[in-house]
């Protein structure tokens, strides 16, 4: 695998980025603009009605973020003109054919100019509506591939998936592809077009019966979980991402295609500065609840490995893989994680979190520091159900003892409590496969890529993605948790 300087190979490239307002996409855009200002153009596909609203999203949801402060310092008053020259918004929708581009002249421009497509568009909600997840995660991959085949200069398509397309398998999970119709439990009959038709029929049936949008949403969420479990996947997200990979492998023909499968993506390790994060990501919902004093117990295996990888390392892997496989008509999969080379355990995260929030407690709205303690650890779903049942009965008994004059108020409290418990149970059932996950992700392909860039290129250090370099204690205590407090806590 021989290629020149990564930075040089980004020069004069026209890159289409889908899902441009997403967490990884922002970091990708920032990195390219910072290290290679001579990139030809970054075309950012944004879900928007027109160019005006897409431009508003570009500035409000991307450029104005703190993530871009280093770039702002570098360019100063010239930033706006630099962005105008190097970044173009593309109003569209990945779930539609031809990416939903209404402007025919813009469509032709992309077909004639694009060298690289980086598909970062996804809905990552485990409990997403099936029609939405199928449209974005599965059919979206197909639409990107179809669009790429019309791009006369296309060199490579990089599709970002997730390592957890493996479902609940344990042991060493290889960087292997999924073939069309392949299922995790051996159940035959998986057909993407049939799934699409099934969804359309279900939606038409609900609308014919006059179902409310709320009823349709819940039915579509349940349908996604049900269809995933038929074929062995634990939730709608990983099921639809796996089908997206199947379509890419089946339809790629002579295109150069790279699939990157990150594990649990966390805040930035180093660039453009440590600790930048956006939104409540998978494990950070625990950090938020714990730091605010609301999370009293933890469900999971404390000895289990929590496969996390900082976001800037994922982006570096994307960029290196992108330039390494330009004009190579083949497909390859890179799993980007830490479980094999530098594992972080659940017990480590528990200890680091206790230490951080004990030393730097969250100040609540009353101006008082929130005191945290060691969490109660529940080692099975049965113990969690007993714990929730006990709390429910304890609080319910307390309601029965109050004065009858307050019955109306406490009836509302009881209903609210019931809703919260039902919500908590659904959430835990969704996350259960990952709380007790027993797999580790092989990253031999990723290691070969790291070796190739280290041995041959002077700018290898600019595109670090080796998890061995991470001191988890230092990263979690001094970068990640401070970042979560700064950018996520409200």
ABEGO torsion letter per residue (X at the ends): XBBBBAAAAABGBBBBBBGAABAAAAAAAAAAAAABAABABBBBBBBBABAAAAAAAAAAAAAABAAAAAAAAAAEAAAAAAAAAABBBBBBBAABBGGGBABAAAAAAAAAABABBBBABBBABAABBAAAAAAAAAAAAAAAAAAAAABAABABBBBBBBAAAAEABBEBBBBBBBBBGBBAAGBBGBBAAAAAAAAAAAAAAAAAAGBBAAAAAAAAAAAAAAAAAAAGBABAAAAAAAAAAAAAAAAAEABBBBBBBBBBBBBBAAOABBGBBBEBBAAAAAAAAAAAGABABBBEBAABBBBBBBAAAAAAAAAAAAAAABGBBBBBBBBBBAAAABBBBAAAAAAAAAAAAAABBBBBAAGBBBBBBBBBBBABAAAAAAAAAAAAAAAAAAAAABBAAAAAAAAAAAAAAAAAAAAAAAAAAAAAAAAABABBBBAAAAAAAAAAAAAABAAAAAABABAAABBAAAAAAAAAAAAAAAAABX
